[in-house]
């Protein structure tokens, strides 16, 4: 599965939803984009890991950090993404006021931060790709 490519649509949806004042859905789509981007790295490292089937963003980042650089801002974004992953989907009417334009902006920034981390700090090496596709030099 190409998790990275799948992350592009929810990131665009986050932007579009924000433009249409659908802030809860913008946050929801940004957290989905983060989920998929993180899973794209985990899938390359350990394609059968149990975390791929859930939404434990901090757990996935912890595994990624065993191979790639640790970054506090990435860890913070993952923690908030996990919290709002559920909250943005299963909101009660009394907490809808939490989903503001500012929060939507924040989550779009978090998604872009994770994308930058995946693109620049978690690049696959030739060894990673050979391992992933079970081929030898």
CORSUL-V713602 format. One record per residue. PHI is phi as a letter, one per 40 degrees, with the letter a starting at -180 (NA if undefined). NEAR is the number of other ideal C-beta (glycine too) atoms within 10 Angstrom. D_FIRST is the distance of its C-alpha to the first C-alpha in Angstrom with 2 decimals. Layout:
BEGIN
phi=PHI near=NEAR d_first=D_FIRST
phi=PHI near=NEAR d_first=D_FIRST
END
This chain:
BEGIN
phi=NA near=11 d_first=0.00
phi=c near=10 d_first=3.79
phi=d near=18 d_first=5.82
phi=c near=17 d_first=8.80
phi=c near=10 d_first=9.04
phi=c near=16 d_first=8.67
phi=c near=23 d_first=11.47
phi=c near=14 d_first=13.81
phi=c near=13 d_first=14.86
phi=c near=21 d_first=15.97
phi=c near=21 d_first=17.74
phi=c near=12 d_first=19.58
phi=c near=18 d_first=20.31
phi=c near=27 d_first=21.82
phi=c near=15 d_first=24.10
phi=c near=13 d_first=25.06
phi=c near=21 d_first=25.80
phi=c near=21 d_first=27.97
phi=c near=10 d_first=29.87
phi=b near=9 d_first=30.66
phi=g near=10 d_first=31.86
phi=b near=17 d_first=29.10
phi=c near=21 d_first=28.81
phi=c near=20 d_first=27.31
phi=c near=19 d_first=24.43
phi=c near=26 d_first=24.11
phi=c near=32 d_first=23.84
phi=d near=26 d_first=21.36
phi=c near=26 d_first=19.00
phi=c near=33 d_first=19.57
phi=c near=28 d_first=18.69
phi=c near=23 d_first=15.40
phi=c near=27 d_first=14.66
phi=c near=34 d_first=15.81
phi=d near=25 d_first=13.71
phi=c near=24 d_first=10.41
phi=c near=26 d_first=11.94
phi=c near=31 d_first=13.13
phi=c near=23 d_first=9.99
phi=c near=19 d_first=8.55
phi=c near=25 d_first=11.67
phi=d near=19 d_first=11.78
phi=c near=19 d_first=8.51
phi=c near=18 d_first=10.23
phi=c near=18 d_first=13.45
phi=a near=17 d_first=12.95
phi=c near=11 d_first=9.65
phi=b near=7 d_first=11.73
phi=c near=14 d_first=13.73
phi=d near=9 d_first=15.01
phi=c near=16 d_first=14.69
phi=c near=15 d_first=10.96
phi=c near=9 d_first=12.31
phi=b near=12 d_first=15.07
phi=b near=17 d_first=16.21
phi=c near=17 d_first=18.44
phi=c near=26 d_first=18.13
phi=c near=15 d_first=21.16
phi=c near=17 d_first=19.99
phi=c near=25 d_first=16.78
phi=c near=26 d_first=19.09
phi=d near=14 d_first=21.51
phi=c near=17 d_first=19.15
phi=c near=23 d_first=18.10
phi=c near=14 d_first=21.87
phi=c near=9 d_first=22.52
phi=b near=13 d_first=21.19
phi=b near=17 d_first=21.49
phi=d near=11 d_first=24.44
phi=c near=12 d_first=25.50
phi=b near=16 d_first=26.30
phi=c near=7 d_first=28.23
phi=c near=11 d_first=27.15
phi=c near=25 d_first=23.43
phi=c near=15 d_first=24.36
phi=c near=14 d_first=26.51
phi=c near=26 d_first=23.91
phi=c near=26 d_first=21.43
phi=c near=13 d_first=24.32
phi=c near=19 d_first=25.27
phi=c near=26 d_first=21.77
phi=c near=21 d_first=21.48
phi=c near=13 d_first=24.95
phi=c near=23 d_first=24.45
phi=d near=20 d_first=21.00
phi=c near=12 d_first=23.04
phi=c near=17 d_first=26.29
phi=c near=25 d_first=25.05
phi=c near=13 d_first=23.63
phi=b near=9 d_first=26.47
phi=c near=17 d_first=29.45
phi=c near=7 d_first=32.98
phi=c near=6 d_first=35.34
phi=c near=7 d_first=37.34
phi=b near=12 d_first=34.58
phi=c near=10 d_first=33.43
phi=c near=8 d_first=35.87
phi=c near=14 d_first=33.65
phi=c near=21 d_first=31.17
phi=b near=12 d_first=33.07
phi=c near=11 d_first=32.48
phi=c near=9 d_first=32.81
phi=c near=19 d_first=30.11
phi=c near=26 d_first=27.73
phi=d near=15 d_first=28.67
phi=d near=16 d_first=28.10
phi=c near=27 d_first=24.55
phi=c near=20 d_first=23.70
phi=c near=12 d_first=25.20
phi=c near=24 d_first=23.21
phi=c near=27 d_first=19.92
phi=c near=16 d_first=21.29
phi=c near=17 d_first=22.44
phi=c near=28 d_first=19.06
phi=c near=17 d_first=17.62
phi=c near=13 d_first=20.58
phi=c near=22 d_first=20.09
phi=c near=22 d_first=16.48
phi=c near=11 d_first=17.63
phi=b near=9 d_first=20.91
phi=b near=14 d_first=21.15
phi=b near=22 d_first=17.81
phi=c near=10 d_first=17.49
phi=c near=14 d_first=16.02
phi=c near=9 d_first=18.95
phi=d near=8 d_first=19.35
phi=c near=9 d_first=19.72
phi=d near=15 d_first=16.40
phi=c near=11 d_first=14.65
phi=c near=13 d_first=16.95
phi=c near=16 d_first=16.28
phi=c near=14 d_first=12.49
phi=c near=7 d_first=13.08
phi=f near=6 d_first=16.22
phi=b near=8 d_first=18.63
phi=b near=5 d_first=22.07
phi=c near=5 d_first=24.17
END
